[in-house]
Amino acid sequence: MSNETVVVVVESKAPTELKINDRNQPVDLEPGSVPVLRWTVPMVDVGVVAAGDEATAINTVVAYQVIVSSTYDKAESGHGDVWDSGRVDGNGFNGVPLADLDMSASRRYWASVRVWRGTEDSSKPTAWSEPTTFGTGAGERWSAAEPIWADPLTANPYRTVELPESIAGENREISTDDQFAKRPEPMTSDHNSRGWALFRGRITLPKKPIRWATLNATASSGARTRQFVYRMWLNGHFVGFGPTFPIDGETRYDGYDVTKYLVSGRDNFVGVIAYALEDQRFMAQLDVMYEDGTTAHFGTGEDWLSRVGNNVWLDGATVGTHVYELPAENIQAAAYPRGMSEVGYDDIDWAVSKVKPAFDELKATPFDKPTLRERKAVKKWITDDGRLIVDFGRAVAGGIRLAARVSRPTDLVIRFGERMNDQGTVQYRLDAYNEYQDVWHYEPNKLNVPVTARTWGLRVFRYVEILPTESNDENAALLRELLDSDTALEAQALLYPFHGPSDGFTSNNDTLNQVWQLCRNTVESLNVNMYVDSWTRERIPYEADAWLQQRAHMSLDADSKLGEYSIDYLLANRTWPTEWPLYLVLAVYDAWVQTGSLDQAAEQWDRIVTMLPDKYLDDATGLIVKDPGESSTTDGDLVDWPPAERDGFVFGRVNTVINALAAQSYGCAGVLAMKLGKIDEGRKYMRIASRMRKAINTYLWNDEVGAYADGLDTGVDGKQIAHCSEHASAFALAFAHVPADRLPRVGAFIRSKGMACSVYVAAVLLEGLYKGGQGVYANELIAAAEGERTWKHMIDEGAGATMEAWSRGLKSNTTYSHPWAASPAFLLPRYMVGVHPLEPGFSEFVMAPQPGSISEASAKVPIESGVIEAGYKVLGDTVPTAEDQSVDGIEITLVVPIGTTADVIVPPTKSGAPIVLDGVETVVADARYGIPSTIPQGSYPEGARRIHGLTAGRHVIQA
């Protein structure tokens, strides 16, 4: 065989996945901001007979050129009539600021990029990328719009729905006497149907070509419903919903690209359904630029038609809780405003709108726009007593669309639930005390066609039950028609855009695959437009919850903006437990590690440092010393929730959990400060973290037990608390830099406990095990197929998303809609498969698999510059243990994206035989000596070997 390298280039791919400010085609950037363009360069398909420099060069970017154009066609052809960077040396992967653009309100541009691949001497440009559009929103003051609402005089007489006693059912009984069993008083209002408002706006466009159009919209207030205020359509097309929660009292607005929905030379119609009981205001402005360069603005005002919608939605009970109020949707289907955004809709009985006071401060929402997606049932059946049961297979945040044809007036009871009752019906009276029940009234029509109605508000459910109020042959036929049709009944999910791979993890363990899929589906389904504890009961953001959800979300999809906004919200609106603010420091740090961007840290620094517990620092020892307080009050120690999940934790004035978490927070703050150029501040925080970790390992270690005590009773001069909970050791293992000689004992202690903590603390426990070289046991806990405290138990319970607690028995008001409980979504790719960054933004990363008993696994990890594909297959019969992590052999595959380099940690092998990289024996180093890295990593087992500096391409390692 010849020693020459033969390289076959199949195609030269242009850059893809262009993003502006890490968003997809944003048209509502804040006026005055500087847009930053990023892109991905796909790898060229290369056939390599023998490894060589030519193959590396093909997947190397040495220069780029960015253009900004006034039209799509100009950008597509490479004509930057607005801005042209020219050829710039470098790969541009850190983002290219598009400086000197006119970024005043209501502007629109197109950007394109090409890159030069190869070596400095022989590089060639690719084709231009597919252009991406971006622009600014309407800004702080809208030139053509005023806030409006429906005139109360258009309301119909208030009506309610009376159900037969046999249908109404009994209140849910709870046999347990735990603290969560008592139902809180729900928020309710008299005549809650008065909050419904319908709007219809006519926009007449001249007959000339349209270059672009942006529809901006906002409303106030969603404070009582804890969700959006409006849903909006244009010419029959769904546009979006909003607004999202404000951070500092401002009003957030969203801009939608509606160019493809408009028709020039005719009337165009905007239709809006809104709901608010307080501060009732809605505002929209359509900005249109024509191909002749002129711009027109159309907005809400007294010429828009509107009416109160209580003739469509009757008074009803709340489907909310003690935290928020949202009305049951008792719909009169004949009056439902189908076609209200289309030509020909009969609006003869609508009135002009009432103009309302202007908004004080408008700001654009800085993340991608959630949308609506219809989901079909995975299973349907009719029960013996005449109910249609529909299973959508996963959690849905939204509602349903139902088209029904009836031959006589018919009431259908619509019930939503997160789980099934033991009796085979849908539990619509949720454990969290929501009551998800609507009544939809249908009338026969002359055309004998199905009539459609839709849920407007947001509920979280997996199952739907349809129950006619009367039992007769016609209704039985109706249910059979709904059963047989694929389109008459569909879920309508409100989804934040999700671009992560659907096959992002797989292994030879079926339970592990199911757990990952549950976690992925949970995050995709429940991000909506803010990280909240749950859209079922509270709809409130919490710090620890957001930290966990952010880590799962960013591991599944290279999107950081929704998480960034959620953390910004919490930095301005902290909640109460002592630990919770500390997680915000971790969240900002982790986002920097994932993306490489320090923007959030720089912008929010003054708030970030106020999250640190300086006032509780003890000068003598460096520990946090404070009264534990009550977990439901400000600065009350929580440790875990519910209290039954604390493994008997004993509270003292020095709390090991809080000290370990504080040490990590100070350490993260120190690194961020140094990176921001705040050297003195950074050194101070790093000294505090180092001293605190030393004190934890000095004062709080119980050598007799081989674990960490829960704390000190009366303070630094007090006695060590005799009790050693799993939590104390879990947090120490994750955050306190446990000395290497203690790791086996701590691991053995935790193993003796099992999963003696909640789903929340499980994330910390498992990460600590992985970082402490105990990944073998961490894998077992995630993959456990039996037992109450497992993710598999959630699946067996019929959960459509991860649950708030391991089971209803542990927390009787548990809900099935908590994305923060989806930690395996990041734990499995990051630690079991072992892909984690060495430098922020994954410019350098490592793959360090911890297979344990999972002999085969692979993961796809989306990052800003592409997708890392990593997998391993253990060879031979030896199963690694925590004490001996060696294997007979292993094959590792790794796809390194362009713009990154990788190290691989090969687990120790029994023979210590040479390692083969891409078919050639290679030089390796002892992994115990560590990897130079900005980001601290865990230890690696004795005998593990390191391959350094793998460049872009697909690599196969055999040991």
Buried (B, 14 or more C-beta within 10 A) or exposed (E): EEEEEEBEEEEBBBBEBBBBBBBBBBBBBBBEEEBBBBBBBBBBEBEBBBBBEBBBBBBBBBBBBBBBBBBBEBBBBBBBEBBBBEEEEEBBBBBBEBEEBEBEBBBBBBBBBBBBBBBEEEBEBBEBBBBBBBBBBBBBEBEBBBBBBBBEEBBBEEBEBEBEEEBEBEEBEBEEEBEBEEBEEBBEBEBBBBBBBBBBBBBEBEEEEBBBBBBBBBBBBBBBBBBBBBBBBBBBEBBBBBBBBBBEEEBBBBBBBBBEBBEBEEEBBBBBBBBBBEBBBBBBBBBBBBEEEEEBBBBBBEEBBBBBBBBBBBBBBBBBBBBBBBBBBBBBBBBBBBBBBBEEBEBEEBBBBBBBEEBEEBBBBBBBBBBBBEBEBEEBEBBEEBBBBBBBBBBBBBBBBBBBBBEEEBBBBBBBBBBBBEEEBBBBBBBBBBBBBBBBBBEBEEEEEBBEBBBBBBBBBBBBBBBBBEEEEEBEEBBEBBBEEEEBBBBBBBBBBBEBBEEBBBBEBEBBBBBBBBBBBBBBBBBBBBBBBBBBBBBBBBBBBBBBBBBBBBBBBBBBBBBBBBBBBBBEBBBBBBBBBBBBBBBBBBBBBBBBBBBBBBEBBEBBBEBBBEEBBBEEBBBBBBEBBEBEEEBBBBBBBBBBBBBEBBBBBBBBBBBBBBBBBBBBBBBBBBBBEBEEBBEBBBEBBBBBBBBBBEBBBBEEBBBBBBBBBEBBEBEBBEBBBBBBBBBBBBBBBBEEEBBBBBBBBBBEBEBBBBBBBBBBBBBBBBBBBBBBBBBBBBBBBEEEBBBBBBBEBBBBBBBBBBBBEBBBBBBBBBBBBBBBBBBBBBBBBBBBBBBBBBBBBBBBBBBBBBBBBBBBBBBBBBBBBBBBBBBEEBBBEBEBBBBBBBBBBBBBBBBBBBBBBBBBBEEEEEBBBBEEEBEBEEBEEEBEBBBEBBBBBEBBBBBBEBBBBBBEBBB
